[in-house]
């Protein structure tokens, strides 16, 4: 049996918000979160009792994140003057070597859509590969491969000291 919507919202709030932060960044996560749960509330009465609620709501969140990225791609991007290069010399500091969380999430957002969705659903959404496949509408092997390729690319772009 499907729980009342408020209980569903309380149970899924944190994983959905974490997923959206990973998918669109902190600035846009609140708007996407609201849009996700408005869409979920509208469709909630039509759900089948055997539905996987987390996969279902994360699928909606993923679509809202995709909508956000598409809308952002249509907007012009202001270009600032480049910063001057650092002065040569001096050994690198630990700050230069340690990956920043913002840099990591920026790299996640730069992944191709399927890889980004698979990585964020799997690791930020804490879903199994089977649930990721269900949310993305693909086979479990395809979901596993997308997550693997996304992680491989992240390891190349965001080196860990």
Secondary structure, 3 states (H helix, E strand, C coil): CCCCHHHHHHHHHHHHHHHHHHHHCHHHHHHHHHHHHHHHHHHHCCCCCCCCHHHHHHHHHHHHHHHHHHHHHHCCCCCCCCCCCCCCCCCCCHHHHCCCHHHHHHHHHHCCHHHHHHHHHHHHCCCCHHHHHHHHCCCHHHHHHHHHHHHHHHHHHCCCC
